[in-house]
Amino acid sequence: MTKRLKKKAKPVVFLGLVLGCALILSGVLGLAGHLNEQESSKTKKKSQLSETKRSSTSSKNMDKNIEQMTLEQKVGQLFMTGMPANNYNQATFDAIEKYQVGSIILTGRSNLSVPEMKDITDKLQGLAPANRKLLISCDQEGGNVQVLQGQGFSQIPDGLTQGSWTADKLQKESQTWGSELYAAGVNFDLAPVADHVLSANFAPQNAPIGYWSRQYAYDKASIISHAQAFTEGMKAAKVLTTAKHFPGLGAVTGNTDISAGVRDDQTNSNSESVQIFKDLISSGTPSIMTATAIYDKIDPNLPGAFSSKMVDGLLRKQLSFDGLVITDDLSNAVQVQSWTPGQRAVLALSAGNDLVLANEPTQIPEMISEVLQKAKADPDFAKKISQSATRVIKVKEEMKLVE
């Protein structure tokens, strides 16, 4: 009996040894895990600290760039002027070299191939200072609004077709389109269209947007999801985008490019069209384009792009947008012809826009002259110039266009 009990004790002792070893091993592994977690935490903190230092250094470099810039250089950065997409234009060259304009828009339609376009954009970049390269843009939305159509560029469908896709598909397609632009030396697509056209029935009467099927959809959620998808796809291809046309052109009947007196008597600061831009701001849209229609319930006296109530008030303060704000065209648009080119530029920058889009390069000398004159006489306006130049340079720095 005693022998049997001793024989049974051996497995118990063995089991105890196994359990003991397991507990010790567990403790060692737990300690190792804890140490690894601590190390991981330290590594993460170092990474965050390094990123903070890089961000701080980047900010200091940007401030240094701004401080070292002359008033003329700052003002030049606040203009985007045009050049035919299929040819060279001496007036555009002069705008870059003589007036230090910092951004270009390729206009019209081009059947040049991607390499041929790259030759043109390289020549434009060669005219800019080595440490402050150009934002080179075009309207590459799709459908009837696609500037670059030569070999190597996809044929992009209109907005409504894009809106019928899933957001994931649009993001992938957008990245492809952006890669084509980037290969051609174009780093800024003046899209996506975020306008909320009132309804399918109203669309044919909505001259600037619905008539051309430029809108993604008729409901807020789809517009937001697809504008975000387009933006993310382009971002992955290293191409900047701008949501347009704030606070929305979906309720007008006239087209500001070809008509004067275009008014919107419906849109207010709480309208669904404005809420779309609010959501896009929350999701990180880098830039917004302001419309030149007159919005009776926001500011009945001035085109939107000229209105401080709309830009500084609604967009900057109420919606808390501190990104890049660019105007719609202020040179050829019939809507703004009651003001001289110089007045248009001063009004737009005073209202809070950062970039004045002027497709016609021959208007640049007058525009820049009046802005300089105003800045030299008005310290508050000069401060706005510096703030806007800082935003432009910040964007360029993020895009590796500034050294």
Secondary structure, 3 states (H helix, E strand, C coil): CHHHHHHHHHHHHHHHHHHHHHHHHHHHHHHHHHHHHHHHHHHHHHHHHHHHHHHHHHHHHHHHHHHHCCHHHHHHCCEEEEEECCCCCHHHHHHHHCCCCCEEEEECCECCCHHHHHHHHHHHHHHCCCCECCEEEECEEECCEECECCCCCCCCCCHHHHHHCCHHHHHHHHHHHHHHHHHCCCCEECCCECCCCCCCCCHHHCCCCHHHCCCCCCCHHHHHHHHHHHHHHHHHCCCEECEEEECCCCCCCCCCCCCCCCEECCCCCCCHHHHHHHHHHHCCCCEEEECCCEECCCEEEEEHHHCCHHHHHHHHHHCCCCCEEEECCCCCCHHHCCCCHHHHHHHHHHHCCCEEEECCHHHHHHHHHHHHHHHHHCHHHHHHHHHHHHHHHHHHHHCCCEC
